Amino acid sequence: MIGLEDAIRAIVAEEVAAAEHRILASLPSYTTDRTLDVREAAELLGVSKKLIYRMCQEGSIPHERFGISGSRKPAIKFRSSDLEAWRAEQRAANYKKGR
């Protein structure tokens, strides 16, 4: 036989889990910090892959390079949280320029 307190705990746990699931499902996918490749970063920012490569070469966008030292074609990766922070900085800088 289950006690009243245990029954209440079980109901609350179910409701909390359901609410958490609804909240996570409603959030945009970029809110979870993910590792992105060049194509995904370009899609997230709404720009071309060519522009992403150029910004990486200039060092104007946060990224990481993976591969053997001196590799001619290292893998370029991005953290979605870094790109969102960078995007906010760009927005703020552009707003100040326009004033």
N, CA, C and O atoms as a MOPAC input file, in Angstrom:
PM7 MOZYME 1SCF
protein

 N      0.84400 1    -1.17200 1     0.00000 1
 C      0.00000 1     0.00000 1     0.00000 1
 C      0.89200 1     1.23800 1     0.00000 1
 O      1.85300 1     1.31900 1     0.76500 1
 N      0.57800 1     2.17100 1    -0.83700 1
 C      1.37500 1     3.39300 1    -0.98900 1
 C      0.82500 1     4.46900 1    -0.06600 1
 O     -0.38800 1     4.64800 1     0.04800 1
 N      1.73000 1     5.17800 1     0.58600 1
 C      1.31600 1     6.24400 1     1.48000 1
 C      0.93400 1     7.49600 1     0.71600 1
 O      1.27100 1     7.63200 1    -0.46000 1
 N      0.24300 1     8.40300 1     1.36200 1
 C     -0.20300 1     9.65000 1     0.74200 1
 C      0.98000 1    10.49100 1     0.27200 1
 O      0.95900 1    11.02000 1    -0.83900 1
 N      2.00400 1    10.62000 1     1.10100 1
 C      3.17800 1    11.41400 1     0.72400 1
 C      3.88000 1    10.82700 1    -0.49400 1
 O      4.30100 1    11.56900 1    -1.38200 1
 N      4.00900 1     9.51200 1    -0.54500 1
 C      4.63800 1     8.86100 1    -1.70200 1
 C      3.82100 1     9.08700 1    -2.97000 1
 O      4.38400 1     9.30500 1    -4.04300 1
 N      2.51300 1     9.03400 1    -2.85200 1
 C      1.63400 1     9.26100 1    -4.00500 1
 C      1.78800 1    10.69500 1    -4.51000 1
 O      1.84300 1    10.93700 1    -5.71500 1
 N      1.85500 1    11.63900 1    -3.57600 1
 C      2.03000 1    13.04500 1    -3.95900 1
 C      3.38800 1    13.24400 1    -4.63600 1
 O      3.47900 1    13.92700 1    -5.65600 1
 N      4.44200 1    12.64800 1    -4.06700 1
 C      5.77500 1    12.75200 1    -4.67900 1
 C      5.78200 1    12.19900 1    -6.10200 1
 O      6.37700 1    12.79300 1    -7.00100 1
 N      5.12700 1    11.07600 1    -6.30000 1
 C      5.08000 1    10.46400 1    -7.62600 1
 C      4.35200 1    11.36600 1    -8.62000 1
 O      4.79800 1    11.52600 1    -9.75600 1
 N      3.24000 1    11.95100 1    -8.19800 1
 C      2.48200 1    12.85700 1    -9.07100 1
 C      3.30900 1    14.09200 1    -9.40600 1
 O      3.36500 1    14.50700 1   -10.56400 1
 N      3.94400 1    14.67600 1    -8.41100 1
 C      4.76800 1    15.87600 1    -8.62700 1
 C      5.93100 1    15.55500 1    -9.57200 1
 O      6.23400 1    16.33900 1   -10.47100 1
 N      6.58100 1    14.40400 1    -9.36800 1
 C      7.69900 1    14.01800 1   -10.22400 1
 C      7.25000 1    13.86900 1   -11.67300 1
 O      7.95700 1    14.30300 1   -12.58400 1
 N      6.09000 1    13.26500 1   -11.90000 1
 C      5.55700 1    13.11800 1   -13.25500 1
 C      5.26200 1    14.47700 1   -13.88400 1
 O      5.59300 1    14.71500 1   -15.04500 1
 N      4.64000 1    15.36100 1   -13.11700 1
 C      4.29400 1    16.68700 1   -13.63600 1
 C      5.54800 1    17.50600 1   -13.95100 1
 O      5.59800 1    18.19300 1   -14.97100 1
 N      6.54800 1    17.43700 1   -13.08800 1
 C      7.80200 1    18.16800 1   -13.31900 1
 C      8.48900 1    17.64400 1   -14.57700 1
 O      8.96300 1    18.43300 1   -15.39400 1
 N      8.54900 1    16.32900 1   -14.74300 1
 C      9.17700 1    15.73300 1   -15.93400 1
 C      8.44100 1    16.15800 1   -17.19600 1
 O      9.07400 1    16.47400 1   -18.20300 1
 N      7.11800 1    16.16900 1   -17.15500 1
 C      6.33400 1    16.58100 1   -18.32100 1
 C      6.55700 1    18.05400 1   -18.63500 1
 O      6.68100 1    18.42400 1   -19.80300 1
 N      6.60900 1    18.89800 1   -17.61200 1
 C      6.84300 1    20.32500 1   -17.82700 1
 C      8.24000 1    20.55900 1   -18.39200 1
 O      8.41000 1    21.37900 1   -19.29400 1
 N      9.23500 1    19.85500 1   -17.87700 1
 C     10.60000 1    19.98400 1   -18.38700 1
 C     10.65600 1    19.58800 1   -19.86000 1
 O     11.30600 1    20.26300 1   -20.65900 1
 N      9.98800 1    18.51600 1   -20.21800 1
 C      9.95900 1    18.06800 1   -21.60400 1
 C      9.31400 1    19.12600 1   -22.50700 1
 O      9.81900 1    19.39900 1   -23.59700 1
 N      8.21400 1    19.71600 1   -22.06400 1
 C      7.53700 1    20.75800 1   -22.86300 1
 C      8.43500 1    21.97700 1   -23.03400 1
 O      8.50000 1    22.54700 1   -24.12300 1
 N      9.11900 1    22.38000 1   -21.98400 1
 C      9.98700 1    23.55600 1   -22.05000 1
 C     11.14800 1    23.30700 1   -22.99700 1
 O     11.44100 1    24.13800 1   -23.85700 1
 N     11.80600 1    22.17500 1   -22.84700 1
 C     12.94300 1    21.86600 1   -23.71900 1
 C     12.52000 1    21.73600 1   -25.17300 1
 O     13.26900 1    22.12900 1   -26.06800 1
 N     11.34500 1    21.19600 1   -25.42500 1
 C     10.85500 1    21.05600 1   -26.79900 1
 C     10.54500 1    22.40200 1   -27.43000 1
 O     10.62300 1    22.54600 1   -28.65000 1
 N     10.19500 1    23.39100 1   -26.61400 1
 C      9.83300 1    24.69900 1   -27.15900 1
 C     11.04100 1    25.60100 1   -27.40300 1
 O     10.92200 1    26.61100 1   -28.09700 1
 N     12.19700 1    25.25600 1   -26.84600 1
 C     13.38600 1    26.08800 1   -27.01400 1
 C     14.02900 1    25.84300 1   -28.36800 1
 O     14.02500 1    24.71400 1   -28.85900 1
 N     14.58700 1    26.89800 1   -28.98700 1
 C     15.30600 1    26.69500 1   -30.24700 1
 C     16.49000 1    25.74600 1   -30.02800 1
 O     17.04700 1    25.67500 1   -28.93300 1
 N     16.85800 1    25.02800 1   -31.07100 1
 C     17.90800 1    24.01400 1   -30.94800 1
 C     19.26100 1    24.60500 1   -30.57900 1
 O     20.07700 1    23.90700 1   -29.97800 1
 N     19.53100 1    25.86800 1   -30.91600 1
 C     20.84200 1    26.42500 1   -30.62700 1
 C     21.04200 1    26.77600 1   -29.15600 1
 O     22.15500 1    27.11300 1   -28.75400 1
 N     19.97600 1    26.70200 1   -28.33600 1
 C     20.15500 1    27.01700 1   -26.93100 1
 C     20.97900 1    25.94700 1   -26.21800 1
 O     21.58700 1    26.22600 1   -25.18500 1
 N     21.00700 1    24.74200 1   -26.74900 1
 C     21.86800 1    23.70400 1   -26.22000 1
 C     23.22900 1    23.90200 1   -26.87300 1
 O     23.32600 1    23.99400 1   -28.09600 1
 N     24.26700 1    23.96600 1   -26.06800 1
 C     25.59400 1    24.19500 1   -26.63000 1
 C     26.01300 1    22.97300 1   -27.42300 1
 O     26.17100 1    21.88200 1   -26.87500 1
 N     26.19000 1    23.17000 1   -28.71400 1
 C     26.57200 1    22.08100 1   -29.61200 1
 C     27.83900 1    22.46300 1   -30.34900 1
 O     28.18600 1    23.63900 1   -30.45200 1
 N     28.51800 1    21.45900 1   -30.85500 1
 C     29.66900 1    21.68500 1   -31.72700 1
 C     29.15700 1    21.64100 1   -33.15400 1
 O     28.47500 1    20.69600 1   -33.55200 1
 N     29.49000 1    22.66800 1   -33.92000 1
 C     29.00800 1    22.79900 1   -35.29000 1
 C     30.16100 1    22.74200 1   -36.26800 1
 O     31.28000 1    23.13600 1   -35.93900 1
 N     29.89400 1    22.25100 1   -37.47700 1
 C     30.88700 1    22.33400 1   -38.53800 1
 C     30.61900 1    23.62300 1   -39.33800 1
 O     29.73300 1    24.40200 1   -38.98800 1
 N     31.37200 1    23.83200 1   -40.38200 1
 C     31.26000 1    25.07900 1   -41.15800 1
 C     29.86400 1    25.23500 1   -41.75500 1
 O     29.28800 1    26.32200 1   -41.70800 1
 N     29.31700 1    24.15500 1   -42.31700 1
 C     27.98600 1    24.23000 1   -42.93100 1
 C     26.92900 1    24.60400 1   -41.89900 1
 O     26.08300 1    25.46200 1   -42.15200 1
 N     26.97900 1    23.95900 1   -40.73200 1
 C     25.99300 1    24.24100 1   -39.68600 1
 C     26.13500 1    25.66100 1   -39.15100 1
 O     25.13500 1    26.31900 1   -38.86400 1
 N     27.37700 1    26.13800 1   -39.01300 1
 C     27.60200 1    27.50800 1   -38.54800 1
 C     27.04900 1    28.50600 1   -39.56200 1
 O     26.42800 1    29.50100 1   -39.18800 1
 N     27.27500 1    28.23600 1   -40.83900 1
 C     26.76300 1    29.11200 1   -41.89400 1
 C     25.23400 1    29.15000 1   -41.85800 1
 O     24.63600 1    30.21700 1   -42.00000 1
 N     24.60700 1    27.99400 1   -41.67000 1
 C     23.14600 1    27.93500 1   -41.59200 1
 C     22.62400 1    28.68700 1   -40.37000 1
 O     21.63600 1    29.41500 1   -40.45900 1
 N     23.29100 1    28.51000 1   -39.22800 1
 C     22.87000 1    29.18300 1   -38.00400 1
 C     22.92000 1    30.70000 1   -38.16700 1
 O     22.01800 1    31.41000 1   -37.72100 1
 N     23.98800 1    31.19400 1   -38.81300 1
 C     24.17000 1    32.63900 1   -38.97000 1
 C     23.49700 1    33.19200 1   -40.22200 1
 O     23.35800 1    34.40700 1   -40.36200 1
 N     23.08200 1    32.32200 1   -41.12400 1
 C     22.42400 1    32.77400 1   -42.34700 1
 C     23.38000 1    33.39500 1   -43.34000 1
 O     23.03300 1    34.34900 1   -44.03600 1
 N     24.59500 1    32.84900 1   -43.40600 1
 C     25.60500 1    33.34300 1   -44.34800 1
 C     26.15800 1    32.16700 1   -45.14200 1
 O     25.81200 1    31.01600 1   -44.87500 1
 N     27.01100 1    32.45100 1   -46.11000 1
 C     27.58800 1    31.38700 1   -46.92400 1
 C     28.76500 1    30.72300 1   -46.21500 1
 O     29.37800 1    31.30300 1   -45.31900 1
 N     29.06800 1    29.49200 1   -46.63700 1
 C     30.23900 1    28.79500 1   -46.10800 1
 C     31.51800 1    29.55700 1   -46.47900 1
 O     32.47100 1    29.60000 1   -45.70100 1
 N     31.52700 1    30.14500 1   -47.65400 1
 C     32.69900 1    30.90400 1   -48.10100 1
 C     32.99200 1    32.05800 1   -47.14500 1
 O     34.14700 1    32.31600 1   -46.80900 1
 N     31.94000 1    32.75000 1   -46.71100 1
 C     32.12300 1    33.84400 1   -45.75600 1
 C     32.62900 1    33.31600 1   -44.41900 1
 O     33.48000 1    33.94400 1   -43.78900 1
 N     32.11400 1    32.17200 1   -43.98000 1
 C     32.58700 1    31.57400 1   -42.72600 1
 C     34.07400 1    31.27400 1   -42.82400 1
 O     34.83200 1    31.61300 1   -41.91400 1
 N     34.50800 1    30.64000 1   -43.91900 1
 C     35.93400 1    30.34500 1   -44.09800 1
 C     36.77500 1    31.62700 1   -44.08000 1
 O     37.84600 1    31.66000 1   -43.47500 1
 N     36.28700 1    32.67400 1   -44.74200 1
 C     37.02900 1    33.93800 1   -44.78700 1
 C     37.13600 1    34.56700 1   -43.39600 1
 O     38.19800 1    35.06700 1   -43.02400 1
 N     36.04600 1    34.54400 1   -42.62500 1
 C     36.08700 1    35.10100 1   -41.27100 1
 C     37.02100 1    34.28800 1   -40.36700 1
 O     37.68500 1    34.84800 1   -39.49500 1
 N     37.06900 1    32.97900 1   -40.57500 1
 C     38.00700 1    32.15100 1   -39.80300 1
 C     39.44600 1    32.52300 1   -40.14700 1
 O     40.29500 1    32.64400 1   -39.26400 1
 N     39.70800 1    32.70200 1   -41.42700 1
 C     41.05500 1    33.06600 1   -41.87900 1
 C     41.47100 1    34.42400 1   -41.30500 1
 O     42.63200 1    34.62000 1   -40.94800 1
 N     40.53400 1    35.34600 1   -41.21800 1
 C     40.81500 1    36.68000 1   -40.66300 1
 C     40.86100 1    36.67300 1   -39.13900 1
 O     41.37800 1    37.60800 1   -38.52800 1
 N     40.32200 1    35.62100 1   -38.52300 1
 C     40.26500 1    35.55600 1   -37.06500 1
 C     39.16700 1    36.42700 1   -36.47900 1
 O     39.24800 1    36.84500 1   -35.32400 1
 N     38.13800 1    36.70000 1   -37.27600 1
 C     37.07500 1    37.58800 1   -36.80800 1
 C     35.86800 1    36.85300 1   -36.24500 1
 O     34.90200 1    37.49100 1   -35.82800 1
 N     35.90400 1    35.52800 1   -36.22400 1
 C     34.80600 1    34.73900 1   -35.68400 1
 C     35.40200 1    33.65100 1   -34.78300 1
 O     36.42000 1    33.05600 1   -35.13600 1
 N     34.78800 1    33.38500 1   -33.63500 1
 C     35.35100 1    32.37000 1   -32.73300 1
 C     35.22400 1    30.96000 1   -33.33600 1
 O     34.14000 1    30.52900 1   -33.72800 1
 N     36.34800 1    30.27200 1   -33.39700 1
 C     36.35800 1    28.91900 1   -33.94800 1
 C     37.55200 1    28.14600 1   -33.38700 1
 O     38.43800 1    28.71600 1   -32.75100 1
 N     37.55200 1    26.85000 1   -33.63400 1
 C     38.65400 1    25.98400 1   -33.23800 1
 C     39.08500 1    25.18700 1   -34.45300 1
 O     38.26300 1    24.80700 1   -35.28700 1
 N     40.37900 1    24.93900 1   -34.54200 1
 C     40.90600 1    24.11600 1   -35.63000 1
 C     41.44300 1    22.82900 1   -35.03000 1
 O     42.17100 1    22.84600 1   -34.03800 1
 N     41.07300 1    21.71300 1   -35.64600 1
 C     41.51300 1    20.41100 1   -35.18200 1
 C     42.28000 1    19.72500 1   -36.30100 1
 O     41.86500 1    19.74700 1   -37.45900 1
 N     43.38100 1    19.13000 1   -35.94900 1
 C     44.18200 1    18.39800 1   -36.92300 1
 C     45.62800 1    18.39400 1   -36.49400 1
 O     45.99900 1    19.00600 1   -35.49200 1
 N     46.42000 1    17.71400 1   -37.24500 1
 C     47.85000 1    17.63800 1   -36.96800 1
 C     48.46900 1    19.00100 1   -37.24300 1
 O     48.08100 1    19.69300 1   -38.18400 1
 N     49.43400 1    19.37600 1   -36.41400 1
 C     50.10800 1    20.66200 1   -36.57800 1
 C     50.64700 1    20.79100 1   -37.99900 1
 O     51.33800 1    19.90200 1   -38.49700 1
 N     50.32900 1    21.88700 1   -38.63000 1
 C     50.77000 1    22.13500 1   -39.99700 1
 C     49.88800 1    21.49900 1   -41.05100 1
 O     50.19900 1    21.55500 1   -42.24000 1
 N     48.79700 1    20.89900 1   -40.62800 1
 C     47.88300 1    20.25300 1   -41.56400 1
 C     47.35500 1    21.27400 1   -42.56400 1
 O     47.02500 1    22.40300 1   -42.20000 1
 N     47.27900 1    20.87200 1   -43.80600 1
 C     46.79000 1    21.77800 1   -44.85000 1
 C     45.27500 1    21.92800 1   -44.79300 1
 O     44.73700 1    22.91300 1   -45.29800 1
 N     44.58800 1    20.98200 1   -44.19600 1
 C     43.13200 1    21.03800 1   -44.16400 1
 C     42.61200 1    20.61000 1   -42.78300 1
 O     42.03700 1    19.53100 1   -42.64100 1
 N     42.81900 1    21.46300 1   -41.76400 1
 C     42.31200 1    21.10000 1   -40.43900 1
 C     40.78500 1    21.20400 1   -40.40500 1
 O     40.18000 1    21.94200 1   -41.18300 1
 N     40.18900 1    20.46000 1   -39.50100 1
 C     38.74200 1    20.55700 1   -39.30000 1
 C     38.45900 1    21.83100 1   -38.51400 1
 O     39.11000 1    22.09800 1   -37.50400 1
 N     37.50100 1    22.60700 1   -38.97000 1
 C     37.11500 1    23.83800 1   -38.29300 1
 C     35.78600 1    23.57900 1   -37.59400 1
 O     34.82500 1    23.12900 1   -38.21700 1
 N     35.74100 1    23.86700 1   -36.30000 1
 C     34.53600 1    23.63300 1   -35.50900 1
 C     34.17300 1    24.88900 1   -34.73000 1
 O     35.02300 1    25.73400 1   -34.44700 1
 N     32.90800 1    24.99300 1   -34.39400 1
 C     32.37200 1    26.14800 1   -33.68100 1
 C     31.50900 1    25.65500 1   -32.53000 1
 O     30.89200 1    24.59400 1   -32.62600 1
 N     31.46300 1    26.41100 1   -31.45100 1
 C     30.51200 1    26.14000 1   -30.36600 1
 C     29.32600 1    27.06600 1   -30.59500 1
 O     29.49700 1    28.26500 1   -30.81600 1
 N     28.14100 1    26.51200 1   -30.54000 1
 C     26.95300 1    27.33100 1   -30.80400 1
 C     26.83900 1    28.47500 1   -29.79800 1
 O     26.38900 1    29.56300 1   -30.15700 1
 N     27.23600 1    28.24800 1   -28.54900 1
 C     27.16400 1    29.32400 1   -27.54800 1
 C     28.13700 1    30.45000 1   -27.89400 1
 O     27.82000 1    31.62100 1   -27.68400 1
 N     29.31700 1    30.11200 1   -28.42100 1
 C     30.28000 1    31.14200 1   -28.84000 1
 C     29.72200 1    31.95900 1   -29.99600 1
 O     29.87300 1    33.18000 1   -30.02900 1
 N     29.07700 1    31.28500 1   -30.94300 1
 C     28.51400 1    32.00000 1   -32.09700 1
 C     27.37100 1    32.91800 1   -31.68300 1
 O     27.24400 1    34.02200 1   -32.21200 1
 N     26.54400 1    32.47600 1   -30.75000 1
 C     25.44900 1    33.33000 1   -30.28700 1
 C     25.98400 1    34.54700 1   -29.53500 1
 O     25.45400 1    35.64800 1   -29.68800 1
 N     27.02700 1    34.36300 1   -28.72400 1
 C     27.64300 1    35.49300 1   -28.02100 1
 C     28.28700 1    36.44500 1   -29.02000 1
 O     28.16500 1    37.66300 1   -28.89200 1
 N     28.97000 1    35.89000 1   -30.01200 1
 C     29.60900 1    36.70800 1   -31.05500 1
 C     28.54400 1    37.48900 1   -31.83200 1
 O     28.72300 1    38.66700 1   -32.13900 1
 N     27.44400 1    36.81700 1   -32.14100 1
 C     26.34800 1    37.46300 1   -32.86500 1
 C     25.79400 1    38.64400 1   -32.06900 1
 O     25.50400 1    39.69300 1   -32.64300 1
 N     25.64600 1    38.48500 1   -30.76700 1
 C     25.15800 1    39.57300 1   -29.91600 1
 C     26.14900 1    40.74600 1   -29.91200 1
 O     25.73900 1    41.90600 1   -29.93800 1
 N     27.44900 1    40.44100 1   -29.87900 1
 C     28.47600 1    41.49700 1   -29.94100 1
 C     28.40000 1    42.24500 1   -31.26700 1
 O     28.50500 1    43.47200 1   -31.29600 1
 N     28.21700 1    41.51100 1   -32.36300 1
 C     28.11100 1    42.13200 1   -33.68100 1
 C     26.89700 1    43.04800 1   -33.75800 1
 O     26.96200 1    44.15800 1   -34.28600 1
 N     25.79200 1    42.55300 1   -33.21800 1
 C     24.55300 1    43.35100 1   -33.22400 1
 C     24.76400 1    44.64400 1   -32.44500 1
 O     24.35500 1    45.71500 1   -32.89400 1
 N     25.40300 1    44.54900 1   -31.27700 1
 C     25.64600 1    45.73800 1   -30.45300 1
 C     26.59300 1    46.70200 1   -31.15500 1
 O     26.37700 1    47.91300 1   -31.12200 1
 N     27.64100 1    46.17900 1   -31.79200 1
 C     28.61200 1    47.03000 1   -32.49200 1
 C     27.94000 1    47.72400 1   -33.67900 1
 O     28.18500 1    48.90600 1   -33.92300 1
 N     27.10700 1    47.00900 1   -34.40700 1
 C     26.42300 1    47.60000 1   -35.56600 1
 C     25.41000 1    48.64400 1   -35.13600 1
 O     25.20000 1    49.63300 1   -35.83900 1
 N     24.77500 1    48.43200 1   -33.98000 1
 C     23.81400 1    49.39200 1   -33.48500 1
 C     24.52800 1    50.70100 1   -33.11900 1
 O     24.01800 1    51.78300 1   -33.40900 1
 N     25.69700 1    50.60600 1   -32.48800 1
 C     26.44000 1    51.78900 1   -32.10600 1
 C     26.92700 1    52.56300 1   -33.32100 1
 O     26.96300 1    53.79300 1   -33.29900 1
 N     27.30500 1    51.85200 1   -34.38400 1
 C     27.77900 1    52.50300 1   -35.60100 1
 C     26.66200 1    53.28700 1   -36.28000 1
 O     26.88800 1    54.35100 1   -36.85800 1
 N     25.44800 1    52.73700 1   -36.19700 1
 C     24.30600 1    53.35800 1   -36.86600 1
 C     23.77400 1    54.59300 1   -36.18200 1
 O     22.95700 1    55.31100 1   -36.76000 1
 N     24.20800 1    54.85800 1   -34.98000 1
 C     23.68000 1    56.00800 1   -34.21600 1
 C     24.40200 1    57.26600 1   -34.52800 1
 O     24.08000 1    58.31600 1   -33.97200 1

